[in-house]
Amino acid sequence: MPKKRESRGRRKGDKGKVGYVQCDQCGRRVPEDKAICVTRMYSPVPPQLAEELEKKGAIIQKYPVRKCYCISCAVHLGIVKVRPEEERKEKPAFT
């Protein structure tokens, strides 16, 4: 069976047991090392208003927001792509 992901879907390595986080999209409980976390800058001010205020010299504060997704939601949202079949590593067959 070919491997879809080089990391086997985890960043755990040799750690043993890891904690859990909740997917921000569907609410599924996912291991911390398996979750795909994305940090984006969030501004509480609407973009049109922020543009006008910045033209007048105001400084609009932006806050980093960290969102964690399970694999299926990350694939659905386009954050992670499934590797094409040609790039997948073929496991040797047992004889």
VEXDREN-2710 file (C-alpha; in Angstrom, 1 decimal):
% VEXDREN-2710
k/r/px/py/pz
1/MET/0.0/0.0/0.0
2/PRO/1.6/3.3/-1.0
3/LYS/2.1/6.0/1.6
4/LYS/0.0/9.2/1.2
5/ARG/2.2/11.3/3.4
6/GLU/5.9/11.1/3.9
7/SER/5.6/11.8/7.7
8/ARG/2.8/9.1/8.1
9/GLY/0.6/12.1/9.0
10/ARG/2.4/12.9/12.2
11/ARG/5.2/15.1/13.6
12/LYS/5.5/13.0/16.7
13/GLY/8.8/11.3/15.9
14/ASP/10.0/9.5/19.1
15/LYS/7.9/11.3/21.7
16/GLY/5.5/8.6/22.8
17/LYS/2.0/9.8/23.8
18/VAL/0.9/13.4/22.9
19/GLY/-2.0/15.5/24.0
20/TYR/-5.1/16.4/21.9
21/VAL/-6.5/19.5/20.4
22/GLN/-10.0/20.1/18.9
23/CYS/-10.5/20.8/15.2
24/ASP/-11.8/24.4/14.8
25/GLN/-13.8/23.4/11.7
26/CYS/-15.7/20.2/12.8
27/GLY/-14.9/19.8/16.5
28/ARG/-13.1/16.4/16.1
29/ARG/-10.5/15.5/18.7
30/VAL/-7.1/15.2/17.0
31/PRO/-3.6/14.4/18.4
32/GLU/-1.5/17.6/18.7
33/ASP/1.2/16.4/16.3
34/LYS/-1.3/15.3/13.7
35/ALA/-3.4/18.5/13.6
36/ILE/-2.6/21.0/10.9
37/CYS/-2.2/24.4/12.6
38/VAL/-2.3/27.7/10.7
39/THR/-1.6/31.1/12.1
40/ARG/-3.3/34.0/10.4
41/MET/-3.4/37.7/11.2
42/TYR/-6.9/39.0/12.2
43/SER/-8.1/42.6/12.3
44/PRO/-11.3/43.4/14.1
45/VAL/-11.8/46.4/11.8
46/PRO/-13.5/45.8/8.4
47/PRO/-11.0/46.0/5.5
48/GLN/-12.7/49.0/3.8
49/LEU/-12.7/51.1/7.0
50/ALA/-9.1/50.0/7.8
51/GLU/-8.0/51.2/4.4
52/GLU/-9.5/54.6/4.9
53/LEU/-8.1/55.0/8.4
54/GLU/-4.6/53.9/7.2
55/LYS/-4.7/56.6/4.5
56/LYS/-5.4/59.2/7.3
57/GLY/-2.4/57.9/9.2
58/ALA/-4.0/55.6/11.8
59/ILE/-2.3/52.4/12.8
60/ILE/-4.6/49.4/12.9
61/GLN/-3.6/46.6/15.2
62/LYS/-3.7/43.0/13.8
63/TYR/-3.8/39.9/16.1
64/PRO/-2.4/36.5/15.3
65/VAL/-5.1/33.8/15.4
66/ARG/-4.0/30.2/15.5
67/LYS/-6.5/27.6/14.1
68/CYS/-6.0/23.9/14.2
69/TYR/-7.7/21.5/11.7
70/CYS/-8.0/17.7/11.5
71/ILE/-6.5/16.2/8.3
72/SER/-9.9/15.8/6.5
73/CYS/-10.9/19.5/7.1
74/ALA/-7.4/20.7/6.1
75/VAL/-7.7/18.7/2.8
76/HIS/-11.2/20.0/2.3
77/LEU/-10.2/23.7/2.9
78/GLY/-7.2/23.3/0.6
79/ILE/-4.5/23.9/3.3
80/VAL/-3.0/20.4/2.7
81/LYS/-2.9/18.6/-0.7
82/VAL/-2.9/14.8/-1.1
83/ARG/0.3/13.7/-2.8
84/PRO/-0.3/12.5/-6.4
85/GLU/-0.1/8.7/-6.9
86/GLU/3.2/9.1/-8.9
87/GLU/4.9/10.8/-6.0
88/ARG/3.8/8.2/-3.4
89/LYS/6.4/5.8/-2.2
90/GLU/5.6/2.2/-3.1
91/LYS/6.1/-0.3/-0.4
92/PRO/7.9/-3.5/-1.4
93/ALA/5.6/-6.5/-1.8
94/PHE/6.0/-9.4/0.7
95/THR/6.8/-12.7/-1.0
END
